[in-house]
Structure formats: structure tokens, C-alpha cells
Amino acid sequence: MSVEVLDGATILSFVEDEEAFSEFIAERFNNLDKDHDGILSYSEMLKELQGLRVFDTHFGIDVKTDPNEVSRVYSSIFVQFDRDSNGTVDLEEFKQEMKEMMMAMANGLGFLPIQMVLEENSFLKKAVDRELKYYSI
């Protein structure tokens, strides 16, 4: 983990860089696709969904949540990715939903810089690293 400064432009720039964004998405997708069949099942995506930490409160402290609620939340997130409702997520579905999520995050952050703790190899960390590389040239 590291503390980084970013804003909506950092994310927007990364998403709009088709080559960098597609490379990151393909890498992330392939890491999730444990059986290497080219699609993600709910169980393959569950770890990624849990990584979103939608049940965190303050400073990484988990709240005790009803298991049925947890299941409903993760299922509804999976449905967002499964655009054709076939029970699996292919690379294009994954890419489109990640793009929409990141654009929404960029819009929410706006253009005032904020400091965040980011996990290594996370989408936001990749966006910050790309920006640092781009502006240090």
C-alpha cells in the first residue's frame, strides 16, 4: 500500500488511454479467470467483488453484516458485469463495466486533488503510476 495524490483527471486519463487500460483489464481478467476458459463465473469474480470492500466503514474496520445482505450485494454487482445475463462475464463485459465504474469514480472525485491509500496493482495505483510516468518525461 502507498499514499498517493490523485483526482478525477488521473482516472479519466488512464481510462482514455485505450492501450494502457485494455492491457490492465486483460491482465486483471486473466488473473481472475482461474480455469482459463475465457469467461468469469460468479465464484471467480467473488474475490474481486470482496476486494471492493463495500462493507467497510472507517479506516478499514469491517462491520458485521447479515450474510444474506452480503450475498445480495455481491450478486447485484455481478449482474452489473453480466450484461447479457448468461451467468458469466466475458472480457468485453468486464472491460465495459470497469470503464463505467472508473468514469463514475472520476466524476465523483472531480478535479480537486485528494490523498488516498492505494493497494499495489489496484486500478487507481496503475492510473497514478501511469500519470507519474507520463509527467516525469
Buried (B, 14 or more C-beta within 10 A) or exposed (E): EEEBEBBBBBBBBBBEBEEBBEEBBEEBBEEBBEEEEEBBBBEBBBEBBEEEEEEEEEEEEEEEEEEEEBEEBBEEBBEEBBBEEEEBBBBEBBBBBBBEBBBEBBEEBEEEEEEBEBEEEBBBBBBBBBBEEEEEE
